């Protein structure tokens, strides 16, 4: 429709009778939730529209809808169907809001008074004008002004812009007088999800059983019954904008757990899409969990790691620490050969192991970033209680300038690793070496893992100790 013609018919459209659609008209609902508190809602309803001008009140949309993203499509008779105007009414009906809307208007005040005979009581009605509602109510009666409500108030009607629930009011033109299928799609805040993983280590710590769960939280101010649920994993770029005013939702979250269904996965652009295999309901102010994946007997590798610091190699320090912490890491491959191979959304992975009585005990957790298929998952679970390292610098020389290098240092170190366990272990010693460096001598072989990293692997006997010594020259 041409702009001039649209402006000409707009006044009559605004005056058209309002048609209301609620969840009772809903035929299908799909919700796609992204990582960053964003969701796409597609709400299909069957609504009877009269031919010509109409105002459609699309009730029970999200209270955190982004109205500028709303798109209404007619799937039955799209020809000559068009939308002239959309208004999101988020000013919700409450006793206080209703009173505020009647400032300057007349209301009826009903109070209970004793009968003249002294027996029983009667209702007395008076008209009053609401003068103000700031920090209390001011009412003007025919012969006085009162600053409190002396009884209950009766209002003649609910103002048109005050809604019982969040409503998108759409001014439109319908080409036919019949029931029509209308699909409203929009973006909204207030819906979020995260992945949580639980791993149970085998007694020999060589395999683990992994379960993945999706935790969904709905604080959008609307319910989504029997929705097709999809989740997008990945970092979707969003344009920055000023914060929108949104309906505030504050209530304790319920927790619901759905035990069985799992999610199908597929690629979507540069992200991954997970689809629940059955409809589910997201109630208002609810946290729900659904199964994402399950894998048993995943091969796992355990590593003990003592890590140094770069500053060790640029000065004379002597003792560098007694009982230095030895970190505990586990890692596994996200491969089909390891009984996995599904892209893993970012989340927290918690690891458990059973004690001698068969009770599962928590042994650590770590964050997992988005992990594609065939990539490594590495977790730091904590610090080893029975393993310690004692580090000292046994020699240091500043060799001045050498050629293009302005500063040359030579240092020697001794690291004593102690093991209080009843079994032997291997500890990796990872040293971050700055500049241009050379290992001149070492008691254990050194592996150059990267430009600035050397790794030593030291076998430490049960209830014993082992000593690593090395000399390094660093050029800056």
Protein Blocks (a to p, Z undefined) as FASTA:
>chain_A
ZZklmmmmmmmmmmpccddddfklpmbdcddddfkopacddddddddddehjdddddehi
afkbcfklgccddfklmghpacfbdcddfbdcdfklmmmmmgoiacddddddddfkopac
dddddddddfbfghiacdddfkbccfbdfbdcddfbdcfklcfbdcdddddddfbdcddd
dddddddehiacdddddddddfklpaccdddddddddfehpacehiacdddedjdddddd
dddddddddddddddddfkbccddddehjbccdddfbdcdddehiacdddfbdcehiacd
ddddddddfklmnccekjabehiacdddddddddfklonopacdddddddddddfkopac
dfbdcddddddehiacdddfbdcfkbccddddfbdcdebjahjbfbdcddddddddddfb
fbdcddddddddehjdddfbdfbdcddfbfkbccddddddehiaddddddddddZZ
